[in-house]
Structures are given as structure tokens and as C-alpha cells.
Amino acid sequence: MEQQDHLLAEARRYGYIEGDQVWLSPLLDLPARQVGQVKESGDASLIYFAQRFELFRNKVEDLLQKIEESENKGSFLMKALHLKEQVGSYDALGDFESLHRRLTEAEESIKVTIVRNREKNLATKIGLIQETEELANTIDWQAGTEKIKDLRQGWIKTGPVEKHLTDELETRFQAAVDKFFANKKEFLAEKKAMVNRVYDRYKELIHKSEALQNSNDFEETTRKLKQLQQEWKEVGGSLPRKQANDLWTRFRAAHNHFFERLKVHIESKRTEGQTTSTDDNLTRKRALVAEAQALLSQPMSQAVARAKELQAAWKKVGPVRGEESDRVWEQFILACDKVFEMSALEHFIRKRQPAGPEAGSPEEQVNIRVQALRDFIKYDKQEQEVLEENLGKLNDSPGNEAFRTMLQGKIRAFERKIRTKNDLIEMLRQRVTK
């Protein structure tokens, strides 16, 4: 009975009967509105609508309790808004205003939590993006791939950010992932192509060696085989161990076969008292160096042709013993390089100067050529820096050793190109000052 009296009192506090209709008094900014009709009696109807309010209040209390206990409060925002909207339309009699206030407070609290969470999510996603972008520069593809998987999982598990940032962040993250896999694909394709080139190059050197192994031109063949040995060292790249061992065995067998024959030949020559004077060879090679160094004073078309003839003549000169062999070779190859670089320079000048390569004063002609050489050196240095950067990125794993050797060889080649061009610049400047 007391419960019924309480409900009736609450109903009369917030509503009233007019004729055969039950009305809810004005609340918030809403006018009074009809919530039902009188059925059995006025008091019974008021109690009925007070009971309906209790049912609605219990739903609100239950939701507020869940919000309080939950870590993911944002998931309850829509439910809170839905109940808040029902406050103005639910047919019942009671203190809707207090429920509206509490739901509003819960809504504001959830929104604050959502903003904070989205700020945390934004910081997390930016961090994930930066980590992914950094992986674009790795060459440890296995570890990088595993890291990408972890970063993707972290991205999925991270909650939402503000809507106007969502597309931009998703695009940036996916672009970083795509760049990593594009770089990986390009690297693996290049590595496969390089392996094929390495295999073909080794086979080529083997065929050349086997074709020479029975030659009786011992002096020239010795030079050729040593050149092939040097070229074998400079191939670079890496192959599966068994395949590499099989190729090396064939290559070495051809060389061993020839040099065993050479030992027999030398012994027979020694017995006959026929020896070759290495001093004569050194004299001949020094003469070739002197002629090569003088070629820059000739017209370039003649100089290039003669440099090629001198290179062919060099191959026919016998060996030179001791350190002098390397020294005289360096002098010869540098002199030839200068001829070829100068020829390339003059060809470039002719293409760039319609009035002719000799247009302008001697000083202007030299300045044009010096500037062109400086530009060439700049491009060479850029190529060299790329190679050095790639070399620096290689880890110390044995599988990268052949690739490392190849990069080092290319770097040395660019160093020689740059040194030759600098020598030409100095030579051109001296011509002007004379």
C-alpha cells in the first residue's frame, strides 16, 4: 500500500488528469503533453504511468552503471543519446528532468573520454606510420617483413581518430607499407637478375678458359688466363654453394691443366737454354707508356685509334717481374684513360657548340671544357655516393660478401674516372697559363 501511495504521489507531482486524459506536466523546454487515457480510474491510471516511469528509470540506471564499470565507455554513447531522446517522448509520469540531466552528464563524460582516446590513438598511429616509413630504407627483408606484420596488427588494434584525419592517416600508413614491399620486390628481382648474370658470366669465363687450356701459345695464353682469373674475382654476386663450387671446379681444372703444361714447357725451354728476358719486356712496356702519354697532343680521332693499337700491343709483350709490373701497368692504363676521357669530352663539346669546338678565345675554350669535366665529375660522384650508401647498408652476413665485392669494384672504377678527369682539368689549366 505504501508503494502504491508513493507512486501516486510521484505521479501527481509530475502529471495530472484532465477529462479522461493523463498529462505530463511541462519539463525542460517541452510543453505539457498527453501520455495516455484514464481506464479504470484516475488514481489507477496515474499509478500505471508512474510504474512505467520506474521501468524507464531502471533502464537509465542500468546503462549508467555499465558506463561507470566499462573501460570502453565510448561504445555506450549512442545508447545514452537514444535514452536521452526518449525522455521527451516516453509515455510515463516521473522526474524525467533528473534523468535527462544525468544522461547529459554521462554523454559529456563519454565525449571527453572519446576525445582523449582519439588523441592517444592519433599519437599511436603516427608512431606506427613513422616506424613503417623507416622500414622503407631497410635491406633486412626478413626482419622487415615480420616487423610490418606486427605494425599492421598494432594498426588494427588501435582505435579510431577524428574523422577528418582518418583517410589521411590510412593513406599514409598504406603508402609506407606499399613502399616497403615495392622496394623488397625490386630488390629481390634485381638479386635474381644479378644471380642469373653472375651464373652466365662464370659460364662464359669457363668456356673461354677451356678453349685456351690446350693452347701452345704459352706466353699470350698465360696473360689471357690471368686476365680471366682477375675477371672471375671481379664478377661479384653470389650463387648457391653447390652451384658455385661446381663452377669453380670447372674453371680451376682448365687453368690447372694449362699451367701444368706450361711447367713442362718452361722446363723444356730451360733445358734448351732458351729463356725470355723480362728486362726486354719492361723496356718495351715503358716505351708503350711513353707513347700513350704523348697521345693527348695528337688529334683525338688519331689518338683514340692509336691508344687501342697500343693496348693490343701491350697484350703481346711478355711478363715483367716484381713491383715494376704493377707500376708500369698503372702508368699505361692512366694514359689510355685520359685519351678516351678527352675524346668523350670533345665529342660532348661538338654537340653543345653549333659554332664549332674551337669557337671563342683559348681561355674560353679551356673554361668550357673544365666546366664540362666538373659536371661529369659531379655525376660520377653522385653515382659513387649511391654505391657507397648501398655498401654501407649491407650487413655482415656471408651471403652478402660477393655483392659487397661487386660494389667495392664499382666504387674503385668511379674513383679512377674522377681521378682521370681531375688530371685533365689540371692539364687544361696549365695550357692556358703557358
Secondary structure, DSSP 4 states (H G I P E B T S, - for coil): -HHHHHHHHHHHHHEEEETTEEEEPPBTTBPPEEEEE-SS-HHHHHHHHHHHHHHHHHHHHHHHHHHHH-S-GGGGHHHHHHHHHHTTT----S-HHHHHHHHHHHHHHHHHHHHHHHHHHHHHHHHHHHHHHHGGG---HHHHHHHHHHHHHHHHHS----HHHHHHHHHHHHHHHHHHHHHHHHHHHHHHHHHHHHHHHHHHHHHHHHHHTT-S-HHHHHHHHHHHHHHHHH------HHHHHHHHHHHHHHHHHHHHHHHHHHHHHHHHT----HHHHHHHHHHHHHHHHTGGGS-HHHHHHHHHHHHHHHHHS----STHHHHHHHHHHHHHHHHHHHHHHHHHHHHH-TT-TT-S-HHHHHHHHHHHHHHHHHHHHHHHHHHHHHHHH--S-GGGHHHHHHHHHHHHHHHHHHHHHHHHHHHHHHHHH-
